[in-house]
Amino acid sequence: MKEITKEVYLKWYEDMLFWRKFEDKLAALYIQQKVRGFLHLYNGQEAVLAGALHAMDLSKDKMITAYRNHVQPIGMGVDPRKVMAELLGKATGTSQGLGGSMHIFSKEHGFYGGHGIVGAQIPVGAGIAFADKYFETGGVTLTYFGDGAARQGSLHEAFNMAMLWKLPVVFIVENNGYAMGTSVERTANHTDIWKLGLGYEMPCGPVDGMNPIKVAEAMHEAMERARKGEGPTFLEMKTYRYRGHSMSDAQHYRTKDEVAEYKKIDPITQVLNVIKEKGYATDEEVEVIDARVKSLVSECEQFAEESPYPDPSVMYDVVYEQKDYPFLSHKL
């Protein structure tokens, strides 16, 4: 695995802090009704992404996830200004403002969504991995989903074929404790979701999803196994979300004390503590990073606010193609 150096810690801190503040800004814009529809925030789960990116080869590896998907494409290299513009429905967004919060996408940067249908991305991730194996690209696909999606039947179909064909895919369940407002304990007779892999003899196990080092180590091992042609791995990232399922979630199913307890192991704080303990940065240098993050978030907001809305005619261009068919008397 690539060494976790001073530079890595400083990058982790700046990246995770930016992702957190980016989502906080989106929450504020949602309250102002500048972000419409649903809004699912990633606050608290940043270590899962930071650790994975450390293990990835961004020149060939790919990622696919569910609708809590704003910061992943940023980590993969997508311009954060375009991501925010997309959430505000602007023409400068990643999908010209037509995809919105749940459907960020960038083929250029190997990010394949952003999927609003619960669990739909699981077999799609296996399919992308099949393409990598078929074309011998050497790439590995990270396929993320939530603890609620782990109950979908499509998971079992994808697991079976991925093992049968030894596909280069890593399945990752981000277990943040709740499927919308339903706790893991109420969705199945077991709470160790990673054990679902045992039925397929798939390498599997739990990971501390609040610690980017633990995530990086587990992801490196799984991805190396995939690159060697040994097939998939199933990892359960035990993490936590500090905000509700979406902005419309009143969170009556959990207490403030529970959230406060998990904030004691906030991944950003954990990384910052190491930076201070090891003397990787002075308080003044940390303040410079904080200021840089704040400035970039403001830049993203300004870019999105000042961008134009797409012309209404664009929606027809992406829905269907107008063609002549000899067996029809009219155009579709």
N, C-alpha and C positions, 0 to 999 in steps of 0.2 A: 504494500500500500504506500501511496505517496506520503512522505513525511509531513507530520503536522507541526509546522514551524511557527515562529512568531508572526510571520506574514500571514499565515493561514488564520491564526486567531484574530488578528486585526481585521482581516477580510470578513471572517465570520461575523464579528461584532458589527462592522459597518453594514454588511448585507442584511443581517437579521433585523438590525435596528431600522434600516430603511424599509424593509418589508412591513414591519410593524407600524411604522408611521404612515406608510403608504395606505395601509388598510384603515388606519384611524382617520385619515383624511377622507377616504371614500365613505366612511360612516357619517362624517360630518356633511358631506355633499349629499348623501342619501336623505338625511334629515331635512336638508334644504330642497329636496325633491329634484335635484339635478342628476341623480342616478335613479333610474326607474326600474320597476320590476323587483326581482329578488336580489339580495346581496348577502353572500356567504363569506365571512372573513376568516383569515388563517391565524389570527392572533393566538400564540401559545404553541403552535406546531412548527415553528420556523426551523428547529434543529433537524427535523426530518428532511427538509429540503437542503439545508446547508451541508449536512453530512453526506447526502447522496451526491450532490454536485462535486464534492471532493473526490469521490470514487469514480465519477463518470469521465468518459472521453467524449467531449462535446462535438468532436468532429464526426462521430458516427453513431453515438448512442442516442436513444430517443426516450421520450416521456409522454405518458398519457394519464389523465386523472379525471376526477368528477367535476362538480361545479364550484368547488372551493379552490379556484384556479387562477387567481390574479397574480400572485408573486412567483409561481413556478416558471412561467415564460420569461419573466424578468431575469430570474436566475439562469435561464438557458441562453440569455443574450438578447431578448427582445427589448426594444427601446421602451422604458417605463412610461414615457410621455404618450406613446401610442396606446399603451394598455389603458391608461387613465382616460384618454380620448375615447376609446372604445366603450368604456363604462358610462361615459356621458353621452354616448350615441352620436359621436362626431365623425365626420368624413375622414379625418386623419387617423382614425382608430385602426386596430389590427385587422378588422373586417369591415372597414368603412362605416363603422357605427351600427352595423346590422346584426352583429352577434350578441353584443351586450355582455353582462356580467358572467354568465354561465358558459360562454362559448368562445373563450380566447383560443386562438389557433395560430401556429406559425410553422409551416412546413420547412421554411428556410432554416429555422433554429431547432428543428427536430421535436417541436412540441405539438402534439396531435389532440389537443383539447383537454379540458373543457367539455364535459358531457352532462346534459341536464337529466337524462333518464338514469335512474339509480341502477348501477351495475352494468350499464350498457357498454362501458369502456373496457370491461374485463376481457371478453372475447375479442374485441377489436385490438387490444394490446397484444394478445396471442397471435392475431393475424399479422400485425406489423412485424412481430418476431419471426413469423414463418417466412415473410418476405426477406428478412435479413439472412435467414438460413439459406433460402433458395438462391439468393443472389450472392451469397458468400461475402457480405459486407464487413463482417466482424463486429457488427453493432449489437448492442443489448437494449431491449426495451424495458423500461421501468413502468409497471402498470399499477397505479394507485387506486384505491377505493376505500370507502368508509366501513365502519363496523356494521352499519345497517345493510350495505350492499353485499356484505359477506353472506347474507342469507338468501341471496338470489340464486336460482337454479343455474343461470348461465355461468356462474363461477365453477360449478362442478364439471360442466361440459368443457370449459376452457382448460381447467386443470387436467382433465383426462387426456385431451388431445396434446397439450403442451408436454406432458410426460411421455406420451406415446411417441411423439415426433422429436423429443429432446430439443424443444425450442429455446432459443436464447432470450428468455424473459424472466424478470424478477417480479413476482406478484407481491404487493405491499398493501396491507390493510392498516390504515391510520386509525387506530382504535382510540378515539378521543372520549370514549365513555358513553356516548349517547348517539343513537340513530334518531335524528331530530330531537324529540323529547323523551325517547324511550331508552332506558338504560340497557346496557349489554346483558345484565342479569335477567331482564324480562324478555329477551328475544330468543334465548336458547337455554338448554339445560347444562351448558358449560360456558365458562367465561374465557377460556384459553382458545381464542380464535385460531391461533397458529396450528393447533392440532388438526384442523381440517386437512392439512397437507399430508397427514399420516396415512389417510385412506388411499392416497395415490402413491405412497412411498416417495413423496417429494421432500427433499431437504427443507426443513422448516424450523422456526423458533421465534421466541420473543426477543424484542430489542427495546432498550431504554430510549424511547423517542424524544426525550427531553434533553438528551446529551448528544451533540453532534459527533463527538469522537466515537461513541458506541455505534451510532448510525453509520458512520463512515467505515468502520471496521466490518460490520455485518454486510454492508452493501458491497464492499470490495471483495469479500469472500464469495458472495453470491454471483457477482458479475464475472469474476474470474472463472468460476465453475461454468457459467454459461458460455464464455468465450472458448473454453476448452471442448465444447460440444457435449457437456454433461447434463444439459437441460436446465429446467427452471428451479427456482427456490421460492418459498413462501415465507415472508417475514411479517410479523405483527409488531408494528411500531406502537408502543404504549405511550400515548401522548395525551394532550388535553387542550381544549379550546376555551379561551377566557371569555369570549363573547358567545351569544346564543347561536343556534343552528343557522339562523339568518337574522337580519335586522328586525324582522317582525316577530321574533321569538321573545316572549315575556319571561322565559326561563323559570317557570314556577316549579319545575321538576328538580331543582337543586338549590342548595343554600348558598348564601354569600360566604359562609365559613368554608365551604368546600372549595370554592373558587380561590379564596385567600390562601388555603393550604397549598394548592397547586402553584400559586404564584411564588411560593418559597423556593420552588425549583425551576423558575422561569429560565428557559434556555439562554436568553440574552444576558441575564444576570450571571448565570454560571460562567459564560465565556468572559464576561467583563471581570469577574473575580479572578480568573486565571491570569488575565492580562495584568491586573494589578499585583497579584501575588508574585508573578515572575518578572515584574518590572518591564514588561513589553512596551508600555506607554505611560507617560506621566499624566496627571490629572488634566494638565493643559492640553496635551495631545489628544486625550479622549474628548475634551470639549471641542477641539477642532473637528474631529470626526462627527460629533453630534451636530455641529453647525453646518457641516457639509451635507449631512442627511436632511436636515431641515430645509436647506436651500434647494436641494434636488426635488424634494416633495413639492415645494412651492413652485418650482419650475414646471413640474408635471401638471400641477393644477392650472397654472397660467396658460400653458400650451393647450390643454383641453378646453378651458373656458373660452379661449380666443379662436379656437378652430370652428369652422362652419359645420352646420348640419348637412348630411348628404342630401343631394337633390332627390325628391320623391321618385323620380323615374328610375333611380338605381335599383329600387326594390324589385322591379320587373325584370331587370337584367339578370338577377341572381336567382329568380324563381323558375323561369322556364326559357327555353330558346324557341323563337318563332321560326317555324319551318313549314315548307309546303309538302304535303303528303299526297301522292297520286290517288290514294283510295278515299280521300276525304274531300268533301266539297267546300270545306272552309279551313281556315288556318287555326292552328292551336296556339 
